[in-house]
Amino acid sequence: MLLQRILDVVMFLGERGLAFRGDSEKIGDTHNGNFLGILELLARYDPLLQEHVGKVKSAQEKGTRLQAHYFSPESQNEFINICAAQVRNHILEEHKVSKYFAIMVDGTPDESHTEQTTFILRYLTNDGEIFTVQERFLAFVDCFEQSGLEIANSILKTLEKYGIPIADCRGQGYDNAANMSGKYNGVQQHVNSVNPLCLYSPCACCSLNLCGANCPEAVTFLVWYKLYTTFSRAVHRDGIFH
């Protein structure tokens, strides 16, 4: 029952994309983050959790080690990984029913300067009456290589890892960079050589950026749109704008 309470807090924070940890790991510290803070709040109304939180706080004050209290960063990461695995398994089962899919892949460096490549699946689900396009995040993959061949190999290996046959892929979407969109050595060409039915479509947002870079009229429109939305959000600014 204690683990259920902790797991509920993990899922609550995960569903809302909130940070777990703060600057401290001490019970009672106002800077100990959302995870410990919520558990402390719930402990006020839950005798079982209150007793456990009290034991952890007492051990921290005495500087002693309390076995298996499940509040440590390592335990939090383990709970997060377990929840992530359950969500991923649901996505894979949902995809198997749909069979055909498209992939979207993009990468960006995070705060640790690690290139995080994002894999997203798009497929149709049918509830018996209507079809719905589902867009599901599958995984982050560290990809330090930037050549089209290396990224394509990373995509194929990731799909193989999760048991997703590339033969069922019917679409691929990336940005307009040469290593991704190039028709000779780009990712799309290397993937297409494995499965000719996997058609490439450039990212619409990236294409819009290129439009702005090459079309002054589009830039002017976006600037005026930004000005309008900025002024219209407050009464006194809206009066100035008009």
Secondary structure, DSSP 8 states (H G I E B T S, - for coil): -HHHHHHHHHHHHHHHT-----S---TT-TTSHHHHHHHHHHHTT-HHHHHHHHHHHHHHHHT---TT-S-SHHHHHHHHHHHHHHHHHHHHHHHHHH--EEEEEEEEE-TTS-EEEEEEEEEEEE-SS-EEEEEEEEEEEE----SHHHHHHHHHHHHHHTT--GGGEEEEE--S-HHHH-TTTSHHHHHHHH-TT-EE---HHHHHHHHHHH-HHHHHHHHHHHHHHHHHTSHHHHHHH-
